[in-house]
Amino acid sequence: MSRGRLAFVALSAALLVGVTAGGWIAAASREDAAGEDSFYRYLSVFSEVFSLVRQAYVDETDSAALLQAAMDGAVDALDPFVNFTMGRTF
């Protein structure tokens, strides 16, 4: 076998191993993300609710005000004495 062919076969084998390993790692991470307490699941629910409120609300809503109200509600649910500021100063 010539030197060029040997280099091509070695490079192809290394690339094949890398792509296969990457596929296995990606599949494993998707299985982990599919769990019930997945951050991505909660983020998906928040995103869906956010877009539904913006679309279905009677008046046009400001996205920044809507996010601030969502954060205030989330923090208030954790502890009623906590104050969250998002770019605002008091």
C-alpha positions, 0 to 999 in steps of 0.5 A: 500500500502506498504512503498516500493510501495509508494516510487516507485510510488512517485519516478516514478511520479517525474521522469515522471514530470521531463521528461515531463517538460524537453521535453516541454522546449526543444521543446520551445527552438527549436522553438525559435532557428528556428527564422530568426535571430537565432545565430544557423542559422548563425553559420550553414551558416558559417559552410557550407560555410567554408566546401565548401571553403575547399573542392572546393578550387583549392589549399589546404587551411590552416584552421587557415588562412581561419578562419582569412580571414573570421574574417577579412572580417566580421570585415571589413564589420562592420567597415573598420577601425577596426582590428581583431587579432586572436592569432596574435600580430602586 
